[in-house]
Amino acid sequence: MPRARTTIRTASVATATGLALSLTAVLPAAAGPAGEASPGYPVNQAALAPFSDQELVWAPCTEQELAAEGLALECADFEVPLDYAEPDGDRLTIAVSRAAATEPEERLGVLLLNPGGPGVPARVMPRDQAGTPLHEVYDLIGMDPRGTGASSRLDCGAELPDIVSRPTDAEISAHTRATIRYTRACDAAEGHRFPHMTSANTARDMEVLRTAMGEEQINYLGYSYGTYLGAVYGSLFPERLNRSVLDSAVHPDEIWRDLFMGQGPAGTANLERYTAWLTEHDDVFGFGSSHEEIVALFDETSARYREEPLEEPFPGFGPVDGARFDSLVFWYARNQGHWDMSSWVLQVLVTGEPVPEAAALPDGEATAEENQESPAEPDPWEEDPAFAMGTDLFSAIVCEAEWPDRISQYHAQARAYGDDHPYSSGALWAAPQACTFTRNPPTEPAVELGRDGYPEALVIAADLDANTHYAGGPALAERLDSPLLTVVDEGGHRFAFMPDQFTGELGYPCVNEVVAAYLIDGEVPGDKECAGIPRSAEPLTPHAGNAPTALAPEVTDPLEQVFAGPLGSGNRAGP
């Protein structure tokens, strides 16, 4: 039965209004014969052949984290070589999940999902997108990339070092020494596997998965880092990729340090936007009547808590030191839909007067005591390493591009970014990383991206995204000769059909409409715009409850901004 609708039916996006669709082209539902990898890379289809006859054995997923009411999620695994250039060598296990299309008579194929990171497991994604229009016509597939999740995990046996948002020279030097120790641990524990944890090899794993599923082609939906991974797959296996959505695009010429360094200016731009709103409501919050006055107040508060942290400003919120205060400002400034509540939280932090349990907070929220009586389900990302961000994998993959080799450059830039962009993650990425010191760099260059042999992609970028800054959208769209969908007046890192951390709403209504029309009906838009999340209109009038604990994302410092806060899929990693 042919499709006659693309209406978004899930409750969180049922009221979508957005900009009208201006559709100018139509994609085929399937394309031609098998292709081989792009020339110039040593591993082609023939090298994958020994692994192409695997048969996936699907069985109900047993982990509680993959359970959802009314959803029969299935799991399987398959094998790939550690090094595709030596297919007879060590092997890895890759774990996948599947939510079969709910309308099998209208099934269009498989939709492979990637949440970003790099290093974020993907098996939960079919659960998160169950019930969407995409689930009606696609088997939703989540593959934990090599090195993370339930796949063969990279484990250096050491903690990735941290750095504060405004580091001194001594703190930068200490961070450098800690990074050297971490890198030595990785070289000792995982030196033989570290060089093979690359985007190219993950794309090859995707190709093995395609053959194991018996599919002629895959369709793809990738977020943040996942946009780069999808473009790598299309560049290596163009005739095996059909429709692809690349949401929150990575700049193809900024892999990886330049991309991360761009987060500093982007974070500062969001702060300027936020302070402009605060000046309009100075009578409510009292932060100041100009950008300079507000930033001076924030700087003073950060310095005060650097010397003596504020203990438990709200029940369940946790202590706030200078680095966490900077992180919260960065996080709040970019999420304009919550400026009302966020500003009230910052008002409490600036005054430094802890709020008791029954003090002014929004209506309808449970108290801390009530939350103890009805505790939330454990967060699988923290409870189970099979669902945790693979920070060691992150360290490996970002080494697939060149990093500076002069320590003096890192130190100068880290100090400058701490001074110029403290309300961002800039100082972290300006400082030395494992890539600076590893003795086990990748064995092949990063893939040169291009589109030759697969249909136009749909590239999406928010104009004020502080993780994958906007310039990446036009650059990737131009590189792939594909349309660009711009989300305007939007600083968040929010994705089509993915639940928002605060509200549970799926992405942006207008973007969801365009993505559904593209993936379901093959309708390719020209370059167009969609509205972001509306800014808070009126400041919050507080009432009783304890909602600020919900506005205490895991952003205790710049590193947590990356791996547990606002820098990736579901606001858990990034890019």
N, C-alpha and C positions, 0 to 999 in steps of 0.2 A: 504494500500500500504506500503510495507516495506521501511525502511529508506535505502538510498543508498549513503548518504553523511554526512559529519560532517564539511564541509567547513565553515569557519567563513566569513560571508558575509557583516557584518557591515563595513562601510568605515574605521573606526578607527583601525580595526584590519585586514583589507583585505591584508595587506602586511606582515602578520605574517610569520616568517621564523623559528626561534627557533630551539631547538633540535628535532631530529626525534623521533616519538612515538615508544616506545618499549612495546607493549601491550601483556600481558601474561595471561590474564584471561577474562572471560565474565560474567557479572551479568545478572540474569533474570530480565525481565521487571516488574514482580510482584512476590509476595511470598505468603506463605500459610495463615492459619487461624489466627484469632485474638489471641493476647497474653495478659497477664496481667502484671502488674507492677512487677519489680524485688522484690524478697523477702527481708525482712528487713526494708521496709518502710511501714508505716501504711496505706497509701492510695493506693488502687489498683483499678482495673477496676470496681469492684462493687460500689465503692464509687463515681465513675464518672457517674454511670448509670442514676441517676435522671436528668442529664443534656445532655444525649446522644440522646434524641429524638427531639432536637431542629431542626428547619428547617430555614436555612438562606434565607432571603428575599433580593436578590440582586437587586440593583437599581443603575442608573448612579451616580457616585460620583459628588458632587456639588461643592467641594472646588476647587478654581482656581489652587492650588498647585498640584492637582492630574490630571490636564488636560494636554494633549499632542496631538499634531496634528495627526490625523489618529488613535488615540487610544481610544477605548471605555472602560474606566476603570470603574468597578462596585464596590460598597461598600455595606457592611452589618455589622451587629453586632450580638452578642450572649451573653448569661449570663453564669457566672461561680460563684461558691461560693468563698467568701473571704478566707475561711478556709475549705479545702476539708475534714478535719476531722469532721467538723460540717456543713454538706451540707444544713441544714435548716436555717442557720444563714444568715448573711449579704451577699449580692451578688455584683458582679462587672459586668460592661459591657465591652466587648472586641470588638474593632473595627477592621475590616479587609477590604482589597481591593483585587480585582481580575482582571487580564488581561487574558482573555480566549486564549487558544492556537490558533494560526493563521492558522494552518493546522489540523483541527479537525479530519480528517480521519487518521492522524498519531499520534494522541494524546496519550501520555504515562501516563498521570495522572496529579497530582498537584505537584508543586515545591514550598515548603514553604521557604520564604526568611527571613533572619534576619541580620541586618546591624552591630550589635555589641552594644557597649556601656559599660556596660548595661545602658539602658535608652533611646536608640535612637529609635524613631518610625519607623515602617517598611512599612507603607501603600504607601509611595512614591516609594518603590523599584520596583514594577511591571512597573511603568512608566519609571524608569531609565533603566530597562533592556528590554523594549519593542523593538522589531525589531531584537533581537539577535537570534541565532539558538535555544537557550533554549525556547524562546517564541513561536517558531513554533510548538513545540510538547508538551509543558507543559502549563497548567493554572498556571500563576505566582501569588502567594498568598503572600500578605504582612499583617502581624498581628501586630498591635501596642501592645506590651507587657503590661500586667497589670501594672498600675501605671504611664503610660506615653502616650503621643500622644492624640488621640481621645478616647482611652480607659479610664476607670475610673482612673483619675490621682491622684498620691500622691502629696500633697501640704502641706509642712511644714509651709508656710507663713513666711519663713525667708531665707536669702541669705546664701548660702554655703560659708564659710570663705575662704580667700585667704592667701597665704604666698609668699614672694619674693623668688627669686632663691638662694640668698646667705644670709640667715637670721642670724641676731644677736641673742644672748640669749634673749634680750628684745623682739625682734620680734617673736621669737618662743613662748615665754610666752604669748604675746598678741594673737597670733594665737590660742593657747590652750584655753584661756578664750573665744575667739569668737566661737570656736568649741563647747565648753560647752553650750554657749547660743543657738547656732543653734540646738544642740541635744535636749536641753530642749524644744525648740519650736516644734521640730518634735515629741517628746514624748507627748506634750500637744495636738497638732493638729491631729496627725496621729498615736498615740501610739497603737490604736487597730488594725490598718492595717499594720503598719511597719513590724511586725514579719512575715507576710504572703506574703511579696513581695520577693519571692525567685525564684531561677532558677528552682527548682523542681515544684513549683506551676505554673510557666510559661509553663513548659513542659506539665503539666496536662491540662492547658488551650489549648495547641496545640492539645492534644488528644481529648478534647471536640470538637475543631474545625474540626478535622478529621471526627468524627462521624457526625457532623452537615453537612459536605459536602458530606456525603455518600460515602467516599473513604475507600477502604480496607486498604490502606497504604498511607503514604506520602513519597515524596522525599524531600530532604533538601539541602539548600545552605546557610551556615552561615559564617560570617566574624568575626574575632577577638573574642570578647566575645561570639558571635554567635557560634563559634566552641565548646565552653564549653556547651552552651545551647543544641546544637544538640546532643552532646555526652550524656548529661543528659537524653534527650528524648529517645535515643536509649537504655540507661541503664534501664530506667523505663518501656518502652513499646517496647521491641526489635522486636517483630513480626509485629509491625505496621510501622516500618521504613524500607524503601527499599534503594535507593541510597542516599548517603549523602556526600557532599563536605564540608570539614572543613578547611577554608582558613584563614591563619595567626593564627596558632594554639596556644591556651592557654595551659600552662604547667599544667597537671592534679594534680600535687603535690604542686602547688604554688598558691593556691586559698586563699586569693587574695593579701595580703600585699607583700608576697615574689615576686609575679609577678610584682607588681608596683615598688618595690625596684630594681628589675632587670633593669628597664628602665634607671637608672643612669649610670651604667657601659656600657650599650649598646649605650647610647647617646655619652659617651666619646669615645667609639670605632669608631663611625661615625665621630666624630670631628678629630680624628687622620687620618682617611682616607681622609677627606676633606683637612686638612692642608698639607698632602703629595702632593695633586694636586695643592694647592696654591703655594707650594715651586717650583713646575715645571714652574709656571707662575709668579714668583716674578717680572720679568721684566715688566709685565703688571699691576699687582695690588700693588706691593710694600709692602705686608704684612710682609714679612720676608723670610729668606732662611732655616728656620728650624721650626719644630713643636713648640718647646719651645718659639722661638721668636714670632711666630704668636699668640700663646695663651697669652703670656705676653701683646701683643698689644690689644687683645680682652679684657683681664682682666682690663687693664688700661682704655679702652673705657667704659666698663661697670661701673667701679667705678666713672668715670667722669659724666656719665649720671644718676647715682644714686644720685649724689649731685645736678645736674642741668640738667633736661631732655632737649633733643634736640627737638625743636618745628618744626613740619611739614617739615622734610627733603625733601620730595617730595610732590607735590600737591595731596591731598587726602590720604596721607599715615598715617597721625596722628602723635602725639608726641612719642618720644622714650625715656624711662627711662632705668635704668640699667637692671631691670627685663625683659623688653621687648627686649632689645638688646640681652640678654642671650637666650631668647626664639627664637628669629629670627636666631641666630647662630645654635641652636639646630635643628630648622626646615630646614634651608638651608643645613646644613652639611649632612643630611640624604637623601636629594633629589638630587642625582648626575646628573640627567638629566638637572638640572637647575643651575649647579654650575657657568656657565658663567655669567648669568644674576644676580644670587644671589651675586656673588663676587663683581660685580660692585655696587650693592646696598650697600653691607657692606663697600666698599671703601668710598662711600659717607658718611655713618654713622661714620666711623672711623675718617675721616677728619673733620666731623662736620660742613660742609659747605652746607646749603640747596641748592637744585637745583631748578631754576626757571622753569616755565611752558614749555618754548620752548627749554630747554637745552637737552643735549645728552641722548637720549633714543632710543629704537629700532624702526625700520621702521614699518609702518603698524598699529600703535597703535593710538587710538583716543586721542585727548587732553582732559584735564579736562573740558574745555568749551564745546567740542563736546559731552562729556559724559553727561553734564548737559542738552544739547539739546535732547539727546536720552538716557534717563536714563535706566539703567538695570532694569529688573524685580525685585521686592522686594524679599529678601531672606526669604522663608517661615519659615526657622528654627529660624529666629529672629522676624518675624512679627506675627506669629500665634502660641500660645502655643500648638495647636494640632499637630504641626510639630517640636516642640522644644525638645531639649535634656532634659530628665527627671533627673535633678541632684539629686532630693530627692529620686527618685527610685534608682539611682546609689548608694547613701548612704545606702539604705536599703539592696540591694542585696549583696554588698560586705561585709555585716555583717554576711553572712551565714557561714563564716569561722572565726576561732578564730583570735583575735588581741591581742597584748601585753597589759598588764594592769599596767605596771610601767611607769609613766610619765617620769621618768629619762631616760629610754631607748629611748623613742621617741625624747626627747630633744637632747640627745647625738648623735643619728643617724641623726637627721635633720641638726645639725650643721656640722657633718662630711660630709654628702652628699652635703651640700651647698659648702663646701670647695673642695671636691674631684670631684664632678660632677655638676658644676653650669650650664653647657650647656645641661640640661636635665630636667626632672620633678622630679628628685630624692628627693629633699628637701621637696616637697609637700607631697609625700607619706611616708616619714620618720616621718613627724610630726603627731600629734594625729588627729584622724578622728572621725566621729560620732560613729563609732563602738566601740571606746574606752569608751564612756560614756553612751550609750543608756541603758535605763531600759527595753527595749522591744526587746531583741534579737530573732532570728528565733526560731521557736518551734520544729524544727527537724534538724538533722545534714545535712551537704552537702552530696549529692549523691556520692557514690563510683562508679567511672566510670568503665565500662567494655563493651565488645562486646560479647554477647551470644545470638544468635538467629537472628541477622540481617546481611546483606551482608557487605563485606569489605567497609570501608569508603575510601575516598581520602583525605589525610591530606596534607596541604600545609603550608610551612614556608619559609620566606626569611632569608638568613643567617645573615643579619645585621639589621633586623627589631628592632627598638628601642622601640616599644610598647609592642609587644608580642615577647620577645627575642627568638632567634632560638632554644634554648634547649627545648622549648615547643613542637616544631614539632616532633623531634625524640621520645620524651617522650610520647606524645599523640598517635603517630603511633604505638609505642610498646604496649601501654596500650590497644589499640583497635585492635592490630594484623592486621594492615592495612598499605598499601604502603605510603611512604612519597615522596612528590614532593618538592624539594628544589629550591628556586629562588636564584641564586648565584650572589654575588657582588651587593647586593641590600639592602639599608637601609630604603627604604620607606615602608609605611603601605598601600599597594595598593592591590586591590582585583580583582579576575576574573570577567569580564563582568560588572565592576562598573566604571563609568566615573572618570577620574583623575581630580582633582580640577583645575589644570592649563590648561591642554591640551584637556580635554574631552575624551581622548583615554581610551578604556576599558581594564583595567588591563594590563597584560603582554601577548603578542601575543602567545608565546609558552604555557603558562599556560592555556589560553583560549582554545587552541586546545585540550589539554589533558582533561580539564574539560568537553568540549563538547563531546568528544569521550566517556568519562565515563558516563555522564548523559544521553546522547542520545542513544548511542549504547551499553552501559554497558561494555565497554572495560576498564579493570582495569590495570593500568600500574604497573610494579615493581617500586622499589625505583628509582627515576630518577632526573635529574636536568634540569632547564630551566634558560635561561639568564634573568637578570634583565634589567632595563632601562639603555641604554648605558651612560657612563659618558660624560659630555661635552668635546668635543675634542679640540676646539679652543676657547679662550676667546672672549667674545662679543665685537664687534665694535659698540659703541653706536651711535644712531641717534635720530631723533626728535619724540616725543610722550610723553606718561606718563605711560609706562608699570609697573614701580615699584609699583603702587597702586595694581596691580594684585599680586605682590609678598609681599603684606602686609597682610598675612592671620590673622585671628583673634587670634593672639598669643601675647597678650599684657602682659602676665605674665604666670607663671607655671600653674595656674588653668585653664587658657584659652587654654593651650596646651592640656589639658585633655578634656574640654567640648566644645571648639569652634575651636580648631586648629588641630594638627596632630595626635590625638590619637584615631581614630576610623573610622567608615565607612564614606566614602566621606570626610575623614580628618576632622571629626567633633566631635569625641568622642572616648573613649577608656577605656579598651583595645578592 
